[in-house]
Amino acid sequence: MQYVELVAILAVLQFFFFGFMTGQARRKSGLKAPAITGDDGFERMYRVQINTLETLVAFLPAIFLAGKYWPSLLVAGIGIVYIIGRFIYWRAYINDPAKRGIGFMLSMIPTFVLIALALVGIVLSLITAKA
């Protein structure tokens, strides 16, 4: 389970890194809080941060639940794909938001796979508990 926990905390640290980068973009742009529009570079980084937060809401419970029922190396490996996908998404969104699709899919597909693994694991455990 430690591999799953490691990947989960790396995903949280990645989110904090994106938050730091958003702060850097705000300083560079000169935008004063609470403004979130007015500078394209800041807006792109802000969207990366917020979209990552939105995906973490599904990713974190999915990875922990899947890790409860399936081998931790398998689950952690799927989680690493999510983290790599988020970095690809970040780089693409900063350079050209229209090209963010691969990074987005590399973070969404692993999340859906983890959700499916968690669901199957839960159902199988319910079935075997009644037998």
Residue pairs with C-beta under 8 A, 6 or more apart in sequence:
1 67
1 72
2 72
3 72
3 73
3 75
3 76
4 63
4 64
4 66
4 67
4 72
4 75
4 76
4 79
6 76
7 63
7 75
7 76
7 79
7 80
7 83
8 60
8 63
8 64
8 79
10 83
11 56
11 59
11 60
11 63
11 79
11 82
11 83
11 86
12 56
12 60
14 52
14 83
14 86
14 87
15 49
15 52
15 53
15 56
18 45
18 48
18 49
18 52
18 86
18 90
19 49
21 45
21 48
21 49
21 90
22 42
22 45
22 46
22 48
22 49
24 45
25 39
25 41
25 42
25 44
25 45
25 46
26 33
26 42
28 41
28 42
29 38
29 39
29 41
29 42
30 39
31 38
31 39
31 42
36 42
36 43
36 46
37 43
41 94
44 93
44 94
44 97
45 94
47 93
47 97
48 89
48 90
48 93
48 94
51 89
52 86
52 89
52 90
55 82
55 86
55 107
55 108
55 111
58 111
58 115
59 79
59 82
59 107
59 110
59 111
59 114
61 118
62 111
62 114
62 115
62 118
63 75
63 78
63 79
63 82
63 114
65 114
65 118
65 121
65 122
66 75
66 78
66 114
66 115
66 117
66 118
66 121
67 75
67 76
68 118
68 121
69 117
69 118
69 120
69 121
69 122
69 124
69 125
70 117
70 121
75 114
75 117
78 110
78 113
78 114
78 117
79 110
79 114
81 106
81 109
81 110
82 106
82 107
82 110
82 111
84 106
85 102
85 103
85 104
85 105
85 106
85 107
85 108
85 109
85 110
86 103
86 107
87 103
88 102
88 103
88 106
89 100
89 103
89 104
89 106
89 107
90 103
91 103
92 99
92 100
92 101
92 102
92 103
93 100
93 103
